[in-house]
């Protein structure tokens, strides 16, 4: 199948280190590995893609500099970007002639689904979050009504919507889209696996004799890192806890101040290239994936949880959303979200029982082996192959006589 992958989110650069960028790269790589031909349209790039494929960048000139209010200026710029984004998508559709368009949902964006349907091409829309709610809660949104109209149009018009969690599927269905498929986040077992780098990394960062608690991900509110700090700081003195934090984000300054007030030892690694993450995780005695206690924000399916399990790290997760499934499968321990005392109890159990650590390590790796990105890609494209396709006359004529595979 010829797949056009589109990501027009201004905040998700292709080749970046945060979870959303990794998600894009992993799924595209999985499409390739499954034998499909993939081309990418992106809004921004953080460097060369990690796989050989054609990448088209939609060029958008900044406008509205005269608008004095930053949030309004940003939203107006997004609206003004529409024609340029539409042209890029349209040009690539004509040049590549895909069998399927797979788009990652972005605020204000409806151009891809409109252009694809004009060409008679089915669209699978990947919705990873209710972005309007996130913008209002954690950042700001000036043109909320216009964003909401675009969201309804994109979600309802897609031929199929994929989501990473059951909670998010319910939200999409509530907006009028019945064709929803839950595809949990996966992992690349070639890069995330048990390694022998633990001793070297522990020596390099002075972690010998410490109980190392690992976290990998963006430092944002919805990862509930304040609960992790409180839990780690309260462990018994003989445990010698150290947090190994992989990632950057807007919460770092606040977390640094809180850690200092608690007297907690933290190693801040910053943004780590995804191909190095497994080595750092190997130095952790346990890893944590949290979610906030507010049920509104429990739709996440954190990438980090599957990476921990694939690396054979004993893992503790919040008993919330789809993370609870990992506990029910025996692959992780669970704690009440937002409860540092319950999280501390689970961390202490891992520290005190090598046998428990070993059992969690084996069970986690076994579960990860069933949750790969290739398996996710396979299920998506199998569902996509069953979608109806009615080509427009002009597009059908443009494809007539064209070779099935194209050199780029």
Secondary structure, DSSP 4 states (H G I P E B T S, - for coil): -EEEEEE--TT--BT-SSHHHHHHHHHHHHHHHTT-EEEEEES-BSSS-SS---EEEPP-----TT-S-HHHHHHHHHHHTHHHHHHHHHHHHHHH--SEEEEE--TT--HHHHHHHHTT--EEEEE-S-HHHHHHHHS--S-HHHHHHHHHHHHHHSSEEEESSHHHHHHHHHTT---EEE----B-TTTSS--S-HHHHHHHTT-TTSEEEEEES---GGG-HHHHHHHHHTS-GGG-EEEEEE---TTHHHHHHHHHHHT-EEEEEES--GGGHHHHHTT-SEEEE---SSGGG-----HHHHHHHHTT--EEEESSTTHHHHHHTTSSEEE-TT-HHHHHHHHHHHHH-HHHHHHHHHHHHHHHTTSBHHHHHHHHHHHHTTS-----HHHHHHHTT--SS---
